[in-house]
Amino acid sequence: MGCGGTMSETEDQVALLIAAARDAMAHAHAPYSRFAVGAAVRLTDGSIVTGCNFENASYGLSLCAETVALATVNAQGRFADVAAIAVVGGAMDAAEEAMVTPCGRCRQVMNEAEQMAGRAIAIYCATPSGSRVTEHRIADLLPHAFGPADLGITPIRKS
């Protein structure tokens, strides 16, 4: 698979998370960019919550897959239970698979999730087939991140 799962995720768990993200990607509403993205969030109890991008003709109102998935987790009162996130995506009519990484906004949302969880969250970026997988920490994807502490706020853990 190309991923060691060093943050307590086994290769089988990572493969299942990527498969869930790929399944969510199939439901992306991306008529403008034709770029579908799926995300899957594994919670500490092993359950998985998914999201896909949802575009809008007013581009600024579009929602990213990662943010949709994390907002759904929060709506379930489980924001502090996030353990890992997988992201897959690509052009709908592409002949070759590409690996995507979260955009800046999603990285900021993931940073907040990690602070709420109080532990490192594994972030897996993969091709839709899972043939290439990279594992990241938010500190690597978003160095010198802005967060609650910059506002003098201690993250409130909800769970």
VMD Tcl script that builds the backbone (N, CA, C; Angstrom):
set m [mol new atoms 477]
animate dup $m
set s [atomselect $m all]
$s set {name element resname resid chain x y z} {
  {N N MET 1 A 0.818 -1.192 0.000}
  {CA C MET 1 A 0.000 0.000 0.000}
  {C C MET 1 A 0.859 1.252 0.000}
  {N N GLY 2 A 2.056 1.180 0.542}
  {CA C GLY 2 A 2.913 2.345 0.553}
  {C C GLY 2 A 2.745 3.202 1.786}
  {N N CYS 3 A 2.089 2.666 2.816}
  {CA C CYS 3 A 1.868 3.433 4.033}
  {C C CYS 3 A 2.073 2.521 5.218}
  {N N GLY 4 A 2.841 2.965 6.170}
  {CA C GLY 4 A 3.113 2.146 7.335}
  {C C GLY 4 A 2.111 2.312 8.449}
  {N N GLY 5 A 1.275 3.314 8.408}
  {CA C GLY 5 A 0.291 3.509 9.469}
  {C C GLY 5 A 0.948 3.743 10.821}
  {N N THR 6 A 1.886 4.668 10.895}
  {CA C THR 6 A 2.680 4.842 12.105}
  {C C THR 6 A 1.940 5.472 13.268}
  {N N MET 7 A 0.766 6.036 13.068}
  {CA C MET 7 A 0.036 6.671 14.168}
  {C C MET 7 A -1.085 5.768 14.665}
  {N N SER 8 A -0.778 4.531 14.952}
  {CA C SER 8 A -1.675 3.532 15.528}
  {C C SER 8 A -2.738 3.015 14.558}
  {N N GLU 9 A -2.637 3.322 13.296}
  {CA C GLU 9 A -3.542 2.788 12.281}
  {C C GLU 9 A -2.831 1.620 11.595}
  {N N THR 10 A -3.507 0.499 11.460}
  {CA C THR 10 A -2.932 -0.621 10.721}
  {C C THR 10 A -3.161 -0.399 9.227}
  {N N GLU 11 A -2.437 -1.145 8.403}
  {CA C GLU 11 A -2.640 -1.003 6.951}
  {C C GLU 11 A -4.071 -1.333 6.558}
  {N N ASP 12 A -4.677 -2.333 7.222}
  {CA C ASP 12 A -6.070 -2.675 6.923}
  {C C ASP 12 A -7.012 -1.521 7.289}
  {N N GLN 13 A -6.760 -0.869 8.427}
  {CA C GLN 13 A -7.594 0.264 8.831}
  {C C GLN 13 A -7.454 1.418 7.842}
  {N N VAL 14 A -6.219 1.660 7.408}
  {CA C VAL 14 A -5.985 2.732 6.436}
  {C C VAL 14 A -6.688 2.398 5.127}
  {N N ALA 15 A -6.589 1.143 4.676}
  {CA C ALA 15 A -7.242 0.733 3.425}
  {C C ALA 15 A -8.754 0.913 3.519}
  {N N LEU 16 A -9.357 0.562 4.652}
  {CA C LEU 16 A -10.805 0.744 4.842}
  {C C LEU 16 A -11.182 2.224 4.850}
  {N N LEU 17 A -10.342 3.047 5.462}
  {CA C LEU 17 A -10.609 4.483 5.509}
  {C C LEU 17 A -10.538 5.088 4.106}
  {N N ILE 18 A -9.546 4.673 3.335}
  {CA C ILE 18 A -9.412 5.153 1.951}
  {C C ILE 18 A -10.593 4.680 1.112}
  {N N ALA 19 A -11.015 3.440 1.304}
  {CA C ALA 19 A -12.173 2.919 0.562}
  {C C ALA 19 A -13.430 3.723 0.890}
  {N N ALA 20 A -13.598 4.087 2.157}
  {CA C ALA 20 A -14.763 4.892 2.552}
  {C C ALA 20 A -14.694 6.277 1.908}
  {N N ALA 21 A -13.499 6.862 1.850}
  {CA C ALA 21 A -13.331 8.164 1.198}
  {C C ALA 21 A -13.626 8.056 -0.290}
  {N N ARG 22 A -13.174 6.974 -0.908}
  {CA C ARG 22 A -13.436 6.753 -2.338}
  {C C ARG 22 A -14.936 6.603 -2.585}
  {N N ASP 23 A -15.631 5.874 -1.720}
  {CA C ASP 23 A -17.083 5.731 -1.859}
  {C C ASP 23 A -17.780 7.091 -1.745}
  {N N ALA 24 A -17.318 7.921 -0.809}
  {CA C ALA 24 A -17.906 9.266 -0.647}
  {C C ALA 24 A -17.615 10.120 -1.879}
  {N N MET 25 A -16.430 9.964 -2.444}
  {CA C MET 25 A -16.036 10.729 -3.643}
  {C C MET 25 A -17.040 10.517 -4.783}
  {N N ALA 26 A -17.605 9.320 -4.853}
  {CA C ALA 26 A -18.561 9.000 -5.912}
  {C C ALA 26 A -19.824 9.850 -5.820}
  {N N HIS 27 A -20.065 10.457 -4.658}
  {CA C HIS 27 A -21.261 11.276 -4.468}
  {C C HIS 27 A -20.980 12.773 -4.562}
  {N N ALA 28 A -19.746 13.127 -4.928}
  {CA C ALA 28 A -19.384 14.551 -5.018}
  {C C ALA 28 A -20.288 15.281 -6.006}
  {N N HIS 29 A -20.642 16.497 -5.635}
  {CA C HIS 29 A -21.396 17.381 -6.526}
  {C C HIS 29 A -20.390 18.405 -7.030}
  {N N ALA 30 A -19.808 18.136 -8.189}
  {CA C ALA 30 A -18.736 18.986 -8.720}
  {C C ALA 30 A -18.967 19.320 -10.192}
  {N N PRO 31 A -20.121 19.927 -10.516}
  {CA C PRO 31 A -20.422 20.208 -11.921}
  {C C PRO 31 A -19.581 21.336 -12.523}
  {N N TYR 32 A -18.941 22.131 -11.697}
  {CA C TYR 32 A -18.194 23.297 -12.201}
  {C C TYR 32 A -16.716 22.964 -12.391}
  {N N SER 33 A -16.104 22.396 -11.384}
  {CA C SER 33 A -14.679 22.055 -11.491}
  {C C SER 33 A -14.465 20.677 -12.103}
  {N N ARG 34 A -15.478 19.812 -12.008}
  {CA C ARG 34 A -15.353 18.411 -12.434}
  {C C ARG 34 A -14.240 17.721 -11.647}
  {N N PHE 35 A -13.998 18.168 -10.413}
  {CA C PHE 35 A -12.955 17.626 -9.544}
  {C C PHE 35 A -13.640 17.098 -8.290}
  {N N ALA 36 A -13.721 15.790 -8.186}
  {CA C ALA 36 A -14.425 15.146 -7.076}
  {C C ALA 36 A -13.456 14.818 -5.947}
  {N N VAL 37 A -13.899 15.045 -4.725}
  {CA C VAL 37 A -13.086 14.725 -3.547}
  {C C VAL 37 A -13.968 14.017 -2.532}
  {N N GLY 38 A -13.407 13.003 -1.900}
  {CA C GLY 38 A -14.078 12.301 -0.816}
  {C C GLY 38 A -13.176 12.291 0.404}
  {N N ALA 39 A -13.774 12.333 1.574}
  {CA C ALA 39 A -13.016 12.277 2.818}
  {C C ALA 39 A -13.710 11.304 3.760}
  {N N ALA 40 A -12.900 10.648 4.569}
  {CA C ALA 40 A -13.426 9.742 5.586}
  {C C ALA 40 A -12.689 10.023 6.890}
  {N N VAL 41 A -13.438 10.088 7.969}
  {CA C VAL 41 A -12.886 10.357 9.293}
  {C C VAL 41 A -13.129 9.128 10.162}
  {N N ARG 42 A -12.047 8.577 10.710}
  {CA C ARG 42 A -12.199 7.471 11.662}
  {C C ARG 42 A -12.223 8.063 13.066}
  {N N LEU 43 A -13.214 7.652 13.845}
  {CA C LEU 43 A -13.326 8.090 15.228}
  {C C LEU 43 A -12.640 7.076 16.136}
  {N N THR 44 A -12.420 7.444 17.367}
  {CA C THR 44 A -11.676 6.593 18.291}
  {C C THR 44 A -12.347 5.242 18.540}
  {N N ASP 45 A -13.658 5.150 18.338}
  {CA C ASP 45 A -14.340 3.863 18.523}
  {C C ASP 45 A -14.336 3.012 17.250}
  {N N GLY 46 A -13.661 3.496 16.198}
  {CA C GLY 46 A -13.561 2.746 14.939}
  {C C GLY 46 A -14.624 3.104 13.918}
  {N N SER 47 A -15.644 3.847 14.309}
  {CA C SER 47 A -16.675 4.227 13.338}
  {C C SER 47 A -16.103 5.244 12.348}
  {N N ILE 48 A -16.710 5.282 11.170}
  {CA C ILE 48 A -16.227 6.151 10.095}
  {C C ILE 48 A -17.349 7.077 9.643}
  {N N VAL 49 A -17.017 8.359 9.485}
  {CA C VAL 49 A -17.941 9.378 8.988}
  {C C VAL 49 A -17.341 9.921 7.701}
  {N N THR 50 A -18.159 10.072 6.663}
  {CA C THR 50 A -17.639 10.503 5.368}
  {C C THR 50 A -18.224 11.842 4.933}
  {N N GLY 51 A -17.577 12.414 3.935}
  {CA C GLY 51 A -18.055 13.643 3.322}
  {C C GLY 51 A -17.516 13.730 1.907}
  {N N CYS 52 A -18.177 14.517 1.078}
  {CA C CYS 52 A -17.699 14.758 -0.287}
  {C C CYS 52 A -17.853 16.243 -0.583}
  {N N ASN 53 A -17.127 16.696 -1.597}
  {CA C ASN 53 A -17.246 18.116 -1.926}
  {C C ASN 53 A -18.619 18.389 -2.533}
  {N N PHE 54 A -19.071 19.603 -2.287}
  {CA C PHE 54 A -20.396 20.034 -2.732}
  {C C PHE 54 A -20.250 21.442 -3.273}
  {N N GLU 55 A -20.162 21.557 -4.596}
  {CA C GLU 55 A -19.934 22.850 -5.229}
  {C C GLU 55 A -21.225 23.630 -5.393}
  {N N ASN 56 A -21.040 24.937 -5.552}
  {CA C ASN 56 A -22.142 25.848 -5.731}
  {C C ASN 56 A -21.766 26.810 -6.846}
  {N N ALA 57 A -22.730 27.275 -7.613}
  {CA C ALA 57 A -22.449 28.229 -8.687}
  {C C ALA 57 A -21.766 29.482 -8.146}
  {N N SER 58 A -22.046 29.838 -6.916}
  {CA C SER 58 A -21.320 30.909 -6.232}
  {C C SER 58 A -20.155 30.218 -5.530}
  {N N TYR 59 A -19.016 30.173 -6.213}
  {CA C TYR 59 A -17.896 29.323 -5.798}
  {C C TYR 59 A -17.530 29.427 -4.320}
  {N N GLY 60 A -17.603 30.591 -3.749}
  {CA C GLY 60 A -17.241 30.766 -2.346}
  {C C GLY 60 A -18.133 30.000 -1.384}
  {N N LEU 61 A -19.288 29.581 -1.851}
  {CA C LEU 61 A -20.212 28.812 -1.017}
  {C C LEU 61 A -19.975 27.307 -1.111}
  {N N SER 62 A -19.051 26.894 -1.952}
  {CA C SER 62 A -18.757 25.472 -2.100}
  {C C SER 62 A -18.166 24.917 -0.813}
  {N N LEU 63 A -18.397 23.629 -0.589}
  {CA C LEU 63 A -17.911 22.957 0.619}
  {C C LEU 63 A -16.926 21.859 0.228}
  {N N CYS 64 A -15.832 21.788 0.961}
  {CA C CYS 64 A -14.821 20.751 0.727}
  {C C CYS 64 A -15.215 19.473 1.454}
  {N N ALA 65 A -14.775 18.348 0.925}
  {CA C ALA 65 A -15.098 17.037 1.498}
  {C C ALA 65 A -14.648 16.914 2.952}
  {N N GLU 66 A -13.435 17.364 3.236}
  {CA C GLU 66 A -12.893 17.229 4.581}
  {C C GLU 66 A -13.710 18.027 5.586}
  {N N THR 67 A -14.095 19.242 5.200}
  {CA C THR 67 A -14.879 20.095 6.082}
  {C C THR 67 A -16.276 19.524 6.284}
  {N N VAL 68 A -16.869 18.982 5.215}
  {CA C VAL 68 A -18.187 18.346 5.340}
  {C C VAL 68 A -18.113 17.185 6.338}
  {N N ALA 69 A -17.105 16.341 6.193}
  {CA C ALA 69 A -16.966 15.180 7.089}
  {C C ALA 69 A -16.746 15.627 8.532}
  {N N LEU 70 A -15.853 16.587 8.745}
  {CA C LEU 70 A -15.577 17.048 10.108}
  {C C LEU 70 A -16.771 17.791 10.714}
  {N N ALA 71 A -17.508 18.543 9.919}
  {CA C ALA 71 A -18.713 19.215 10.431}
  {C C ALA 71 A -19.771 18.187 10.817}
  {N N THR 72 A -19.857 17.103 10.058}
  {CA C THR 72 A -20.799 16.033 10.401}
  {C C THR 72 A -20.402 15.375 11.715}
  {N N VAL 73 A -19.106 15.142 11.898}
  {CA C VAL 73 A -18.601 14.581 13.160}
  {C C VAL 73 A -18.978 15.514 14.311}
  {N N ASN 74 A -18.780 16.814 14.115}
  {CA C ASN 74 A -19.123 17.773 15.155}
  {C C ASN 74 A -20.624 17.770 15.444}
  {N N ALA 75 A -21.446 17.662 14.398}
  {CA C ALA 75 A -22.902 17.630 14.584}
  {C C ALA 75 A -23.333 16.412 15.403}
  {N N GLN 76 A -22.507 15.370 15.377}
  {CA C GLN 76 A -22.781 14.168 16.169}
  {C C GLN 76 A -22.213 14.278 17.583}
  {N N GLY 77 A -21.583 15.432 17.882}
  {CA C GLY 77 A -20.993 15.622 19.201}
  {C C GLY 77 A -19.714 14.839 19.403}
  {N N ARG 78 A -19.014 14.510 18.305}
  {CA C ARG 78 A -17.851 13.618 18.383}
  {C C ARG 78 A -16.548 14.281 17.923}
  {N N PHE 79 A -16.504 15.601 17.878}
  {CA C PHE 79 A -15.332 16.302 17.334}
  {C C PHE 79 A -14.039 15.906 18.049}
  {N N ALA 80 A -14.105 15.687 19.356}
  {CA C ALA 80 A -12.908 15.319 20.124}
  {C C ALA 80 A -12.496 13.871 19.904}
  {N N ASP 81 A -13.300 13.095 19.175}
  {CA C ASP 81 A -13.022 11.672 18.968}
  {C C ASP 81 A -12.337 11.372 17.642}
  {N N VAL 82 A -11.955 12.401 16.892}
  {CA C VAL 82 A -11.311 12.184 15.592}
  {C C VAL 82 A -9.947 11.528 15.803}
  {N N ALA 83 A -9.717 10.428 15.084}
  {CA C ALA 83 A -8.439 9.710 15.185}
  {C C ALA 83 A -7.637 9.785 13.892}
  {N N ALA 84 A -8.309 9.740 12.741}
  {CA C ALA 84 A -7.610 9.743 11.447}
  {C C ALA 84 A -8.542 10.259 10.363}
  {N N ILE 85 A -7.928 10.780 9.310}
  {CA C ILE 85 A -8.678 11.315 8.180}
  {C C ILE 85 A -8.020 10.827 6.895}
  {N N ALA 86 A -8.831 10.386 5.936}
  {CA C ALA 86 A -8.321 10.032 4.611}
  {C C ALA 86 A -8.969 10.947 3.586}
  {N N VAL 87 A -8.182 11.354 2.590}
  {CA C VAL 87 A -8.655 12.239 1.530}
  {C C VAL 87 A -8.254 11.644 0.189}
  {N N VAL 88 A -9.224 11.504 -0.705}
  {CA C VAL 88 A -8.951 11.064 -2.078}
  {C C VAL 88 A -9.694 11.988 -3.030}
  {N N GLY 89 A -9.199 12.084 -4.249}
  {CA C GLY 89 A -9.894 12.928 -5.211}
  {C C GLY 89 A -9.193 12.965 -6.540}
  {N N GLY 90 A -9.827 13.639 -7.458}
  {CA C GLY 90 A -9.237 13.808 -8.769}
  {C C GLY 90 A -10.253 14.307 -9.771}
  {N N ALA 91 A -9.735 14.684 -10.934}
  {CA C ALA 91 A -10.592 15.141 -12.019}
  {C C ALA 91 A -11.499 13.998 -12.455}
  {N N MET 92 A -12.776 14.301 -12.651}
  {CA C MET 92 A -13.755 13.269 -12.991}
  {C C MET 92 A -13.456 12.575 -14.313}
  {N N ASP 93 A -12.819 13.273 -15.228}
  {CA C ASP 93 A -12.556 12.681 -16.537}
  {C C ASP 93 A -11.065 12.414 -16.766}
  {N N ALA 94 A -10.289 12.321 -15.683}
  {CA C ALA 94 A -8.849 12.105 -15.806}
  {C C ALA 94 A -8.541 10.669 -16.200}
  {N N ALA 95 A -7.573 10.505 -17.059}
  {CA C ALA 95 A -7.141 9.170 -17.474}
  {C C ALA 95 A -6.236 8.535 -16.425}
  {N N GLU 96 A -5.530 9.358 -15.664}
  {CA C GLU 96 A -4.621 8.861 -14.644}
  {C C GLU 96 A -5.053 9.334 -13.269}
  {N N GLU 97 A -4.724 8.521 -12.272}
  {CA C GLU 97 A -5.030 8.891 -10.898}
  {C C GLU 97 A -4.025 9.908 -10.375}
  {N N ALA 98 A -4.499 10.790 -9.572}
  {CA C ALA 98 A -3.631 11.753 -8.900}
  {C C ALA 98 A -3.910 11.689 -7.400}
  {N N MET 99 A -2.951 12.114 -6.636}
  {CA C MET 99 A -3.131 12.181 -5.195}
  {C C MET 99 A -3.386 13.637 -4.829}
  {N N VAL 100 A -4.392 13.878 -4.013}
  {CA C VAL 100 A -4.695 15.238 -3.583}
  {C C VAL 100 A -4.334 15.393 -2.111}
  {N N THR 101 A -4.096 16.638 -1.734}
  {CA C THR 101 A -3.890 16.974 -0.335}
  {C C THR 101 A -4.937 18.020 0.045}
  {N N PRO 102 A -5.226 18.165 1.324}
  {CA C PRO 102 A -6.233 19.143 1.742}
  {C C PRO 102 A -5.834 20.571 1.378}
  {N N CYS 103 A -6.822 21.388 1.056}
  {CA C CYS 103 A -6.573 22.811 0.786}
  {C C CYS 103 A -6.250 23.510 2.109}
  {N N GLY 104 A -5.876 24.757 2.033}
  {CA C GLY 104 A -5.516 25.509 3.234}
  {C C GLY 104 A -6.637 25.612 4.248}
  {N N ARG 105 A -7.847 25.857 3.763}
  {CA C ARG 105 A -9.001 25.958 4.673}
  {C C ARG 105 A -9.208 24.649 5.422}
  {N N CYS 106 A -9.126 23.532 4.701}
  {CA C CYS 106 A -9.324 22.231 5.335}
  {C C CYS 106 A -8.204 21.913 6.318}
  {N N ARG 107 A -6.993 22.335 5.988}
  {CA C ARG 107 A -5.876 22.136 6.915}
  {C C ARG 107 A -6.136 22.890 8.215}
  {N N GLN 108 A -6.693 24.088 8.109}
  {CA C GLN 108 A -7.007 24.870 9.304}
  {C C GLN 108 A -8.095 24.164 10.121}
  {N N VAL 109 A -9.109 23.627 9.460}
  {CA C VAL 109 A -10.178 22.908 10.162}
  {C C VAL 109 A -9.603 21.648 10.827}
  {N N MET 110 A -8.707 20.951 10.133}
  {CA C MET 110 A -8.066 19.764 10.716}
  {C C MET 110 A -7.208 20.133 11.919}
  {N N ASN 111 A -6.544 21.273 11.852}
  {CA C ASN 111 A -5.741 21.746 12.976}
  {C C ASN 111 A -6.627 21.939 14.207}
  {N N GLU 112 A -7.780 22.537 14.006}
  {CA C GLU 112 A -8.716 22.742 15.115}
  {C C GLU 112 A -9.203 21.394 15.657}
  {N N ALA 113 A -9.473 20.441 14.760}
  {CA C ALA 113 A -9.906 19.110 15.197}
  {C C ALA 113 A -8.831 18.452 16.049}
  {N N GLU 114 A -7.578 18.579 15.619}
  {CA C GLU 114 A -6.484 17.979 16.387}
  {C C GLU 114 A -6.364 18.624 17.766}
  {N N GLN 115 A -6.508 19.930 17.827}
  {CA C GLN 115 A -6.452 20.598 19.125}
  {C C GLN 115 A -7.615 20.183 20.013}
  {N N MET 116 A -8.791 20.013 19.416}
  {CA C MET 116 A -9.957 19.563 20.186}
  {C C MET 116 A -9.768 18.142 20.691}
  {N N ALA 117 A -9.129 17.303 19.870}
  {CA C ALA 117 A -8.910 15.905 20.253}
  {C C ALA 117 A -7.808 15.786 21.304}
  {N N GLY 118 A -6.881 16.735 21.305}
  {CA C GLY 118 A -5.788 16.678 22.267}
  {C C GLY 118 A -4.747 15.620 21.938}
  {N N ARG 119 A -4.710 15.194 20.683}
  {CA C ARG 119 A -3.731 14.186 20.247}
  {C C ARG 119 A -3.508 14.346 18.747}
  {N N ALA 120 A -2.431 13.774 18.277}
  {CA C ALA 120 A -2.125 13.816 16.841}
  {C C ALA 120 A -3.168 13.032 16.058}
  {N N ILE 121 A -3.561 13.584 14.935}
  {CA C ILE 121 A -4.505 12.918 14.032}
  {C C ILE 121 A -3.735 12.538 12.776}
  {N N ALA 122 A -3.816 11.289 12.390}
  {CA C ALA 122 A -3.182 10.836 11.155}
  {C C ALA 122 A -4.002 11.331 9.969}
  {N N ILE 123 A -3.320 11.880 8.973}
  {CA C ILE 123 A -3.978 12.351 7.755}
  {C C ILE 123 A -3.386 11.577 6.593}
  {N N TYR 124 A -4.237 10.820 5.899}
  {CA C TYR 124 A -3.801 10.003 4.771}
  {C C TYR 124 A -4.303 10.622 3.481}
  {N N CYS 125 A -3.389 10.900 2.585}
  {CA C CYS 125 A -3.722 11.395 1.257}
  {C C CYS 125 A -3.434 10.250 0.303}
  {N N ALA 126 A -4.390 9.938 -0.561}
  {CA C ALA 126 A -4.237 8.753 -1.397}
  {C C ALA 126 A -4.841 8.949 -2.775}
  {N N THR 127 A -4.390 8.131 -3.691}
  {CA C THR 127 A -5.063 8.030 -4.978}
  {C C THR 127 A -6.369 7.290 -4.716}
  {N N PRO 128 A -7.381 7.468 -5.544}
  {CA C PRO 128 A -8.653 6.781 -5.299}
  {C C PRO 128 A -8.522 5.253 -5.176}
  {N N SER 129 A -7.604 4.657 -5.897}
  {CA C SER 129 A -7.435 3.203 -5.807}
  {C C SER 129 A -6.660 2.785 -4.567}
  {N N GLY 130 A -5.997 3.744 -3.928}
  {CA C GLY 130 A -5.169 3.419 -2.778}
  {C C GLY 130 A -3.784 2.914 -3.164}
  {N N SER 131 A -3.447 3.031 -4.442}
  {CA C SER 131 A -2.142 2.533 -4.890}
  {C C SER 131 A -0.985 3.385 -4.371}
  {N N ARG 132 A -1.259 4.645 -4.069}
  {CA C ARG 132 A -0.262 5.534 -3.448}
  {C C ARG 132 A -0.909 6.203 -2.251}
  {N N VAL 133 A -0.231 6.119 -1.132}
  {CA C VAL 133 A -0.741 6.700 0.110}
  {C C VAL 133 A 0.406 7.413 0.810}
  {N N THR 134 A 0.148 8.622 1.268}
  {CA C THR 134 A 1.113 9.307 2.114}
  {C C THR 134 A 0.441 9.637 3.436}
  {N N GLU 135 A 1.209 9.557 4.498}
  {CA C GLU 135 A 0.701 9.842 5.838}
  {C C GLU 135 A 1.325 11.145 6.322}
  {N N HIS 136 A 0.490 11.983 6.921}
  {CA C HIS 136 A 0.943 13.288 7.373}
  {C C HIS 136 A 0.428 13.592 8.768}
  {N N ARG 137 A 1.054 14.562 9.386}
  {CA C ARG 137 A 0.527 15.200 10.594}
  {C C ARG 137 A 0.174 16.620 10.201}
  {N N ILE 138 A -0.773 17.204 10.898}
  {CA C ILE 138 A -1.192 18.558 10.554}
  {C C ILE 138 A -0.039 19.543 10.713}
  {N N ALA 139 A 0.853 19.308 11.659}
  {CA C ALA 139 A 1.990 20.210 11.855}
  {C C ALA 139 A 2.878 20.262 10.619}
  {N N ASP 140 A 2.903 19.169 9.839}
  {CA C ASP 140 A 3.683 19.146 8.601}
  {C C ASP 140 A 2.939 19.847 7.468}
  {N N LEU 141 A 1.624 19.678 7.427}
  {CA C LEU 141 A 0.818 20.282 6.365}
  {C C LEU 141 A 0.523 21.759 6.611}
  {N N LEU 142 A 0.520 22.157 7.882}
  {CA C LEU 142 A 0.183 23.536 8.244}
  {C C LEU 142 A 1.131 24.018 9.353}
  {N N PRO 143 A 2.397 24.248 8.989}
  {CA C PRO 143 A 3.340 24.701 10.021}
  {C C PRO 143 A 2.954 26.090 10.537}
  {N N HIS 144 A 3.248 26.339 11.796}
  {CA C HIS 144 A 2.970 27.637 12.424}
  {C C HIS 144 A 1.485 27.983 12.336}
  {N N ALA 145 A 0.655 26.993 12.585}
  {CA C ALA 145 A -0.795 27.155 12.450}
  {C C ALA 145 A -1.359 28.141 13.466}
  {N N PHE 146 A -2.419 28.799 13.068}
  {CA C PHE 146 A -3.186 29.690 13.934}
  {C C PHE 146 A -4.273 28.853 14.586}
  {N N GLY 147 A -4.466 29.022 15.868}
  {CA C GLY 147 A -5.491 28.237 16.541}
  {C C GLY 147 A -6.015 28.926 17.782}
  {N N PRO 148 A -6.813 28.224 18.567}
  {CA C PRO 148 A -7.427 28.804 19.762}
  {C C PRO 148 A -6.418 29.452 20.716}
  {N N ALA 149 A -5.254 28.852 20.870}
  {CA C ALA 149 A -4.258 29.407 21.792}
  {C C ALA 149 A -3.828 30.808 21.367}
  {N N ASP 150 A -3.830 31.076 20.055}
  {CA C ASP 150 A -3.470 32.403 19.575}
  {C C ASP 150 A -4.495 33.449 19.984}
  {N N LEU 151 A -5.669 33.012 20.341}
  {CA C LEU 151 A -6.730 33.906 20.811}
  {C C LEU 151 A -6.860 33.869 22.330}
  {N N GLY 152 A -5.914 33.154 22.979}
  {CA C GLY 152 A -5.960 33.027 24.425}
  {C C GLY 152 A -7.041 32.082 24.908}
  {N N ILE 153 A -7.434 31.158 24.029}
  {CA C ILE 153 A -8.524 30.237 24.341}
  {C C ILE 153 A -7.975 28.814 24.462}
  {N N THR 154 A -8.412 28.111 25.488}
  {CA C THR 154 A -8.092 26.704 25.619}
  {C C THR 154 A -9.163 25.928 24.857}
  {N N PRO 155 A -8.753 25.018 23.951}
  {CA C PRO 155 A -9.765 24.259 23.197}
  {C C PRO 155 A -10.741 23.550 24.135}
  {N N ILE 156 A -12.014 23.645 23.825}
  {CA C ILE 156 A -13.055 22.972 24.593}
  {C C ILE 156 A -13.281 21.621 23.941}
  {N N ARG 157 A -12.966 20.570 24.670}
  {CA C ARG 157 A -13.117 19.220 24.116}
  {C C ARG 157 A -14.546 18.745 24.322}
  {N N LYS 158 A -15.198 18.410 23.206}
  {CA C LYS 158 A -16.595 17.970 23.254}
  {C C LYS 158 A -16.642 16.456 23.107}
  {N N SER 159 A -16.957 15.756 24.121}
  {CA C SER 159 A -17.275 14.326 24.022}
  {C C SER 159 A -17.747 13.786 25.320}
}
mol reanalyze $m
mol bondsrecalc $m
mol representation Tube
mol addrep $m
